[in-house]
């Protein structure tokens, strides 16, 4: 039986204009965790201000793989990707 659970690769914009990328099954809940200071070490030092982008995947593996590949790009390439894939 196939699961209806979805996974997401997400990108947060931080106060210092840096980007943070991660994966989760609940983007809003994870964002709130980062904002509260309970998330990743990076977001404790670079407070996130908004969810810049999220992309849905059918499996955790796909979301993790997307995160891994996204992180390999420069900031400029990441912003271009987001612009090109943003839902209208």
MOZITA-V416811 format. One record per pair of residues at least 24 apart in sequence whose ideal C-beta (glycine too) atoms are under 8 Angstrom apart, sorted by the first residue. I is the first residue (numbers start at 1). J is the second residue. D is the distance in whole Angstrom. If there is no record, write none. Layout:
I/J/D, I/J/D
This chain:
6/56/5, 6/57/7, 6/58/7, 7/56/7, 7/57/5, 7/58/7, 7/59/6, 7/60/5, 7/62/7, 7/63/4, 8/54/5, 8/55/6, 8/56/6, 8/57/7, 8/63/6, 9/54/7, 9/55/5, 9/57/7, 9/63/5, 9/66/4, 9/67/5, 9/70/6, 10/51/6, 10/53/7, 10/54/4, 10/55/8, 11/51/8, 11/52/5, 11/53/4, 11/54/7, 11/70/7, 11/78/7, 11/82/6, 12/43/7, 12/48/4, 12/49/8, 12/50/7, 12/51/6, 12/52/6, 13/48/7, 13/49/6, 13/50/5, 13/51/8, 13/52/5, 14/43/7, 14/46/4, 14/47/6, 14/48/5, 14/49/7, 15/46/7, 15/47/5, 15/48/8, 15/49/6, 16/46/6, 18/46/5, 18/75/8, 19/52/7, 19/75/6, 19/78/6, 20/46/7, 20/48/6, 21/67/6, 21/70/5, 21/71/6, 21/78/8, 22/67/6, 23/60/7, 23/63/4, 23/64/5, 23/66/7, 23/67/5, 24/63/8, 25/60/8, 27/51/6, 27/54/5, 52/82/6, 53/82/5, 53/85/7, 53/86/7, 55/85/7
